[in-house]
């Protein structure tokens, strides 16, 4: 196994597992309104119930965006040596979470 494949695969898997781990308490509704942890959209601050609803939606979106990243990371572990351009694209794959946060923010507008 190539070193770059291993590093990129573990980066993607590790990032996805971390995000899933941070999202589970949001989905379960275990996180109370606070200034540090959760989705910080204005609608979330309307009430404690709305905070939980917004964070459940946000947590689910993050988990769904994490699953392909795990698959991509696992695929990297089995691919032959990667070209530089492909390796760079795969290493930047965790930036998909920027799209996930935008998706979650838009989804909360419907609540």
C-alpha positions as CSV (number, residue, x, y, z in Angstrom):
1,X,0.0,0.0,0.0
2,X,1.3,3.4,-0.9
3,X,2.0,5.9,1.9
4,X,-0.1,8.7,0.3
5,X,-3.0,6.4,-0.2
6,X,-2.8,5.4,3.5
7,X,-2.6,9.0,4.7
8,X,-5.4,10.2,2.5
9,X,-7.6,7.2,3.3
10,X,-7.1,7.6,7.1
11,X,-7.6,11.4,6.8
12,X,-11.0,11.0,5.2
13,X,-12.1,8.1,7.5
14,X,-10.8,9.9,10.6
15,X,-12.5,13.2,9.7
16,X,-15.8,11.4,8.9
17,X,-15.7,9.4,12.2
18,X,-15.0,12.5,14.1
19,X,-17.9,14.4,12.5
20,X,-20.2,11.5,13.1
21,X,-19.1,11.3,16.7
22,X,-19.8,15.0,17.2
23,X,-23.2,14.8,15.4
24,X,-24.7,11.9,17.4
25,X,-25.3,14.1,20.5
26,X,-27.0,16.7,18.2
27,X,-29.3,14.1,16.6
28,X,-30.2,12.6,20.0
29,X,-31.1,16.1,21.4
30,X,-28.5,15.8,24.2
31,X,-27.0,19.3,23.6
32,X,-28.6,22.2,25.3
33,X,-28.5,25.7,24.0
34,X,-24.9,27.0,24.4
35,X,-22.4,29.3,22.7
36,X,-19.9,26.5,21.7
37,X,-21.5,23.4,20.3
38,X,-24.3,23.1,17.8
39,X,-25.7,24.8,14.7
40,X,-25.6,28.6,15.2
41,X,-28.4,29.8,13.1
42,X,-30.8,32.6,14.4
43,X,-33.8,30.3,14.3
44,X,-32.1,27.9,16.8
45,X,-32.1,30.6,19.5
46,X,-35.9,31.1,19.4
47,X,-36.4,28.4,22.1
48,X,-34.9,25.3,23.6
49,X,-37.2,23.1,21.5
50,X,-36.2,24.9,18.3
51,X,-32.5,24.6,19.3
52,X,-33.0,20.8,19.5
53,X,-34.9,20.6,16.3
54,X,-32.3,22.7,14.3
55,X,-29.5,20.6,15.8
56,X,-31.2,17.3,15.0
57,X,-31.5,18.4,11.4
58,X,-28.0,19.6,11.2
59,X,-26.6,16.5,12.9
60,X,-28.4,14.3,10.4
61,X,-27.1,16.2,7.5
62,X,-23.5,16.0,8.7
63,X,-23.9,12.2,9.3
64,X,-25.3,11.7,5.7
65,X,-22.4,13.7,4.3
66,X,-19.9,11.7,6.3
67,X,-20.9,8.3,4.9
68,X,-19.5,8.8,1.4
69,X,-16.4,10.2,2.9
70,X,-15.9,7.0,4.9
71,X,-16.4,5.0,1.6
72,X,-14.0,7.3,-0.2
73,X,-11.4,6.8,2.5
74,X,-11.8,3.1,2.5
75,X,-11.5,3.1,-1.3
76,X,-8.2,5.0,-1.1
77,X,-6.7,2.2,1.0
78,X,-7.3,-0.2,-1.9
79,X,-6.4,1.9,-4.9
80,X,-3.1,1.7,-6.7
81,X,-0.7,4.6,-6.4
82,X,-2.6,7.9,-6.9
83,X,-1.6,10.6,-9.4
84,X,-0.8,13.9,-7.8
85,X,-4.0,15.6,-9.0
86,X,-6.2,12.7,-7.8
87,X,-4.4,12.6,-4.5
88,X,-4.9,16.4,-4.0
89,X,-8.6,16.1,-4.9
90,X,-9.1,13.2,-2.4
91,X,-7.2,15.0,0.3
92,X,-9.5,18.0,-0.1
93,X,-12.6,15.8,0.1
94,X,-13.4,16.8,3.7
95,X,-14.2,20.2,2.4
96,X,-17.5,18.7,1.5
97,X,-18.5,19.7,5.0
98,X,-18.7,23.3,3.9
99,X,-21.5,22.2,1.5
100,X,-23.1,20.1,4.4
101,X,-23.2,23.2,6.7
102,X,-24.9,25.2,3.9
103,X,-27.3,22.4,3.3
104,X,-28.1,22.1,7.0
105,X,-28.6,25.8,7.3
106,X,-31.0,25.9,4.3
107,X,-32.8,22.8,5.7
108,X,-33.4,24.6,9.0
109,X,-35.3,27.4,7.3
110,X,-38.1,24.9,6.6
111,X,-38.7,24.2,10.3
